[in-house]
Amino acid sequence: KSFMDNKSVILPKWIDKIIFDDFEAVYEPCPMEVVYNPDQPYEFVKLYLGTYFPRSFAEAYSIISSLMTNDKYKQSLYNLQEINVLDFCCGTGGEIVGLLVALSDNLPNLKRVNINAYDANPDAILFLYHLTELMEKAPEFRLEIHINPQCIYIESELEIQDVINMSNVQYHFIMSFKAINEFVQRGTFNKSNPYELIVSYFSPLLKANGVFIISDVTTKVDNGLYYPQMMNSGINRFLKNSQQYKSIVPNACYHLENQCSGCYMQDIFHVSHRGKNSDRSKIAYRIICNKSFAQEVMAGYTLKTCRAINPLADKNIPYDLWH
């Protein structure tokens, strides 16, 4: 049943078919073009779909599947019939679909998922409508999807406030995958750390057992730091200042985030699909939740070596091992 083996994911056949047959996706890794994508015409969506959608699918599917191996976490969702999701900078929705398939695999009582998705690219937003329609028709997929994709271009902190104010529910999942680096590149929030800013705005929208999964690429910022370092220092500063939230992934951060100023970290995923066998994706990510829930989920887990302070650590092992 599972498409995963140690962070190696095969795109499910029925999704592969929707992406490559119905939408004519093309695998074409073009990192130079992916940096700025709000204004790309629909052709670009096809390249995105064939290249980046499967990677985001694999990342989210793996991260959520791994989270579900924590019994206390899984138990907190197990009886739910309905789940709320917010995706900030959703693009073509690879991480949304990865999440949906992982939820469907793990939560037999779940019937319906409500999704608020925001992105600056109108083509991606339009695409998401069609994609979720086709998913609901697929006999392999049993969940009801209620998606509300909205096109919003973030020019400053004001638009972030707008998104927050539009949200009249609390979420079991808030996600932002591989997008915040664009705010860093554009200097959208002037001197503020975009990771810190976004986490501080969105975390209050979490349900008691909600998780905020924030990921980004592992490349270098112009100022010589790496995005993961910037992400970690920003998130750690927020957690220290608020005292209401903690991270549960990487597991070591739960124990060390109070004294850590922000390290470089990465996790490697592989995805296979019609366009490419074993395509590699490197990201850094943190999972944040309410402090009391974090304490429940982490009860009984001792500190494993932090990869940042262990130069001999194997970078290929997942950093959220619950075993």
C-alpha positions as CSV (number, residue, x, y, z in Angstrom):
1,K,0.0,0.0,0.0
2,S,2.7,2.4,0.9
3,F,4.7,4.2,-1.8
4,M,7.5,4.9,0.5
5,D,10.7,3.2,1.6
6,N,13.2,5.2,3.6
7,K,12.3,8.6,1.9
8,S,12.2,7.0,-1.5
9,V,8.7,7.6,-3.0
10,I,7.1,6.4,-6.2
11,L,4.4,8.8,-7.4
12,P,1.2,6.8,-7.3
13,K,0.2,5.6,-10.8
14,W,-3.2,7.4,-10.8
15,I,-1.5,10.7,-9.9
16,D,1.3,10.1,-12.5
17,K,-1.5,9.6,-15.0
18,I,-3.3,12.8,-14.1
19,I,-0.1,14.9,-14.2
20,F,1.5,13.5,-17.4
21,D,-1.6,12.5,-19.4
22,D,-4.3,15.0,-18.4
23,F,-2.0,17.9,-17.9
24,E,0.9,17.0,-20.2
25,A,3.5,17.7,-17.6
26,V,7.2,17.8,-18.7
27,Y,10.2,16.9,-16.6
28,E,12.8,19.7,-17.1
29,P,14.8,20.7,-14.1
30,C,15.5,24.4,-14.8
31,P,16.6,25.9,-11.5
32,M,17.4,29.2,-13.0
33,E,13.8,29.8,-14.1
34,V,12.2,28.6,-10.9
35,V,13.5,31.4,-8.8
36,Y,10.7,33.9,-9.8
37,N,7.5,32.3,-10.8
38,P,4.5,34.5,-10.2
39,D,4.3,35.8,-13.8
40,Q,5.0,32.6,-15.7
41,P,2.5,31.6,-18.3
42,Y,0.7,28.3,-18.3
43,E,3.4,26.5,-20.2
44,F,5.6,27.0,-17.2
45,V,3.0,25.2,-15.0
46,K,3.6,22.1,-17.2
47,L,7.4,22.2,-16.4
48,Y,6.7,22.8,-12.8
49,L,4.2,19.9,-12.7
50,G,6.6,17.4,-14.3
51,T,9.6,18.5,-12.1
52,Y,8.7,20.2,-8.8
53,F,5.2,18.8,-8.1
54,P,6.5,15.2,-7.7
55,R,9.3,16.4,-5.4
56,S,6.9,18.3,-3.2
57,F,4.6,15.3,-3.2
58,A,7.4,13.0,-2.0
59,E,8.6,15.4,0.7
60,A,5.1,16.0,2.2
61,Y,4.1,12.3,1.8
62,S,7.4,11.2,3.6
63,I,7.2,13.9,6.3
64,I,3.6,13.1,7.2
65,S,4.0,9.4,7.0
66,S,6.9,9.6,9.3
67,L,4.9,11.8,11.7
68,M,2.2,9.2,11.7
69,T,4.6,6.6,13.1
70,N,4.5,8.6,16.4
71,D,1.6,6.9,18.2
72,K,0.6,9.9,20.3
73,Y,0.5,12.1,17.2
74,K,-1.5,9.7,15.1
75,Q,-3.9,9.0,18.0
76,S,-4.7,12.7,18.3
77,L,-6.1,12.7,14.7
78,Y,-7.3,9.1,14.5
79,N,-11.0,9.7,15.1
80,L,-11.4,12.8,13.0
81,Q,-13.8,12.9,10.1
82,E,-12.7,16.3,8.9
83,I,-9.3,18.0,8.7
84,N,-8.4,21.7,8.0
85,V,-5.3,22.6,6.0
86,L,-3.7,25.9,5.1
87,D,-1.0,26.1,2.4
88,F,0.9,29.4,2.1
89,C,2.6,29.7,-1.3
90,C,1.1,26.4,-2.6
91,G,2.3,26.5,-6.2
92,T,0.8,23.6,-8.1
93,G,0.0,21.9,-4.9
94,G,2.5,18.9,-4.8
95,E,2.7,19.1,-1.0
96,I,-1.1,19.3,-0.7
97,V,-1.5,16.1,-2.7
98,G,1.3,14.4,-0.7
99,L,-0.4,15.3,2.5
100,L,-3.8,14.1,1.2
101,V,-2.5,10.7,0.2
102,A,-0.6,10.2,3.5
103,L,-3.8,11.2,5.4
104,S,-5.9,8.8,3.4
105,D,-3.4,6.0,4.0
106,N,-3.2,6.6,7.8
107,L,-6.6,7.8,9.0
108,P,-9.4,5.4,8.1
109,N,-12.2,7.6,9.7
110,L,-11.3,10.7,7.7
111,K,-13.9,11.7,5.2
112,R,-13.3,15.3,4.2
113,V,-10.4,17.8,4.0
114,N,-10.9,21.5,3.8
115,I,-8.0,23.4,2.2
116,N,-7.2,27.1,2.0
117,A,-4.4,27.6,-0.5
118,Y,-2.6,30.8,-1.3
119,D,-0.2,31.6,-4.1
120,A,0.9,34.5,-6.3
121,N,0.6,32.6,-9.6
122,P,-2.9,32.7,-11.0
123,D,-2.1,29.8,-13.4
124,A,-1.1,27.6,-10.4
125,I,-4.3,28.6,-8.5
126,L,-6.5,27.8,-11.6
127,F,-4.7,24.5,-12.0
128,L,-5.4,23.4,-8.4
129,Y,-9.1,23.6,-9.0
130,H,-8.9,21.2,-11.9
131,L,-6.4,18.9,-10.2
132,T,-8.6,18.4,-7.1
133,E,-11.6,17.8,-9.3
134,L,-9.8,15.0,-11.1
135,M,-8.5,13.6,-7.8
136,E,-12.0,13.3,-6.4
137,K,-13.1,11.4,-9.5
138,A,-10.2,9.0,-9.3
139,P,-11.5,5.6,-7.9
140,E,-8.2,5.2,-6.1
141,F,-8.9,8.3,-3.9
142,R,-11.7,8.2,-1.2
143,L,-11.6,11.6,0.4
144,E,-13.8,14.6,-0.2
145,I,-11.7,17.7,-1.0
146,H,-13.0,21.2,-0.3
147,I,-10.4,23.6,-1.7
148,N,-10.4,27.3,-1.7
149,P,-7.4,28.5,-3.8
150,Q,-6.7,32.2,-3.7
151,C,-4.3,34.3,-5.7
152,I,-2.5,36.8,-3.6
153,Y,0.7,38.6,-4.3
154,I,2.7,39.4,-1.1
155,E,4.2,42.9,-1.3
156,S,4.7,43.5,2.4
157,E,3.6,42.4,5.8
158,L,0.1,43.8,5.1
159,E,-0.8,41.0,2.8
160,I,0.3,38.5,5.4
161,Q,-2.1,40.2,7.8
162,D,-4.8,39.9,5.2
163,V,-4.3,36.2,4.8
164,I,-4.4,35.8,8.6
165,N,-7.6,37.8,8.9
166,M,-9.3,35.8,6.1
167,S,-8.8,32.6,8.1
168,N,-11.9,32.0,10.3
169,V,-10.9,28.4,11.3
170,Q,-8.0,26.8,13.0
171,Y,-5.9,24.2,11.2
172,H,-4.6,20.7,11.8
173,F,-1.9,21.4,9.1
174,I,-0.3,24.6,8.1
175,M,2.3,24.3,5.3
176,S,4.8,26.4,3.5
177,F,7.1,24.5,1.2
178,K,10.2,25.9,-0.5
179,A,8.8,29.4,-1.0
180,I,10.0,31.7,1.8
181,N,13.4,32.0,0.1
182,E,11.7,34.2,-2.5
183,F,10.8,36.7,0.1
184,V,14.4,36.7,1.2
185,Q,15.6,37.3,-2.4
186,R,13.1,40.1,-2.9
187,G,13.6,41.8,0.4
188,T,9.8,41.7,0.8
189,F,9.9,42.4,4.6
190,N,12.9,44.7,4.6
191,K,15.2,43.8,7.4
192,S,12.9,41.2,9.1
193,N,13.7,37.5,8.9
194,P,10.9,36.2,6.7
195,Y,10.8,32.8,8.5
196,E,10.4,34.4,11.9
197,L,7.8,36.7,10.6
198,I,5.7,34.0,8.8
199,V,5.9,31.6,11.7
200,S,4.8,34.3,14.2
201,Y,1.8,35.2,12.1
202,F,0.6,31.7,11.2
203,S,1.3,29.7,14.4
204,P,-1.7,31.2,16.3
205,L,-3.9,29.6,13.6
206,L,-2.9,26.1,14.8
207,K,-5.4,23.8,16.5
208,A,-4.4,22.4,19.8
209,N,-2.9,19.4,17.9
210,G,-2.1,21.3,14.8
211,V,1.4,21.2,13.1
212,F,3.1,23.9,11.1
213,I,5.5,22.3,8.5
214,I,7.9,24.8,7.1
215,S,10.5,23.8,4.5
216,D,12.9,25.4,2.2
217,V,15.7,24.8,-0.3
218,T,19.2,24.3,1.0
219,T,21.0,26.8,-1.3
220,K,23.0,29.9,-0.3
221,V,21.5,33.3,0.3
222,D,23.4,36.2,-1.3
223,N,24.9,37.2,2.0
224,G,26.8,33.9,2.4
225,L,24.4,32.2,4.8
226,Y,22.3,29.3,3.7
227,Y,18.5,29.4,3.7
228,P,18.3,26.6,6.4
229,Q,20.6,28.6,8.7
230,M,18.4,31.7,8.3
231,M,15.3,29.5,8.7
232,N,16.5,28.0,11.9
233,S,17.8,31.2,13.5
234,G,14.5,32.9,12.7
235,I,12.3,30.1,14.0
236,N,14.4,29.7,17.1
237,R,14.2,33.4,17.9
238,F,10.4,33.2,17.5
239,L,10.1,30.1,19.8
240,K,12.3,31.7,22.4
241,N,10.3,34.9,22.4
242,S,6.8,33.4,22.4
243,Q,7.3,30.4,24.8
244,Q,4.0,29.0,23.5
245,Y,5.3,26.7,20.8
246,K,8.0,24.1,20.3
247,S,9.3,22.1,17.3
248,I,9.0,18.4,17.2
249,V,11.0,17.8,14.0
250,P,14.0,17.6,13.8
251,N,13.7,15.7,17.0
252,A,17.0,17.2,18.3
253,C,15.6,20.8,17.9
254,Y,12.9,20.0,20.6
255,H,15.7,19.6,23.1
256,L,18.2,22.2,21.8
257,E,16.3,25.0,20.1
258,N,16.6,27.2,23.2
259,Q,20.4,27.3,23.0
260,C,20.8,27.0,19.2
261,S,21.4,30.1,17.2
262,G,20.6,28.4,13.9
263,C,22.4,25.6,12.1
264,Y,22.6,24.2,8.6
265,M,20.5,21.1,8.1
266,Q,19.1,19.1,5.2
267,D,17.1,16.0,4.5
268,I,17.2,14.2,1.1
269,F,14.2,12.7,-0.6
270,H,13.9,10.7,-3.8
271,V,10.9,10.4,-6.1
272,S,10.3,8.3,-9.2
273,H,7.7,9.0,-11.8
274,R,7.2,8.7,-15.5
275,G,9.5,11.6,-16.3
276,K,12.4,10.6,-14.1
277,N,13.6,7.7,-12.0
278,S,14.8,8.6,-8.5
279,D,14.9,12.3,-8.8
280,R,16.6,13.8,-5.8
281,S,15.4,16.7,-3.7
282,K,17.2,18.4,-0.8
283,I,15.3,20.4,1.8
284,A,15.5,21.7,5.3
285,Y,12.3,21.6,7.4
286,R,10.9,22.2,10.9
287,I,7.6,21.1,12.3
288,I,6.2,23.4,15.0
289,C,3.2,23.0,17.3
290,N,1.7,24.1,20.5
291,K,4.1,23.6,23.5
292,S,1.8,21.3,25.5
293,F,1.1,19.1,22.4
294,A,4.8,19.0,21.6
295,Q,5.5,17.7,25.2
296,E,2.9,14.9,24.7
297,V,4.3,13.9,21.3
298,M,7.9,14.0,22.5
299,A,7.3,12.2,25.8
300,G,9.8,9.4,26.2
301,Y,12.0,10.4,23.3
302,T,15.5,11.1,24.4
303,L,17.9,13.4,22.7
304,K,19.5,11.8,19.7
305,T,22.6,13.4,18.3
306,C,22.0,16.7,16.6
307,R,23.4,16.5,13.1
308,A,24.6,20.1,13.4
309,I,26.9,19.5,16.3
310,N,28.1,16.1,15.1
311,P,30.4,16.5,12.1
312,L,30.3,12.7,11.6
313,A,26.5,12.4,11.4
314,D,25.2,10.7,8.3
315,K,23.4,13.4,6.3
316,N,21.3,10.7,4.6
317,I,19.4,9.5,7.6
318,P,16.1,11.1,8.2
319,Y,16.1,13.6,11.0
320,D,12.8,12.7,12.5
321,L,13.3,9.1,13.5
322,W,10.6,8.1,16.0
323,H,12.1,4.7,16.5
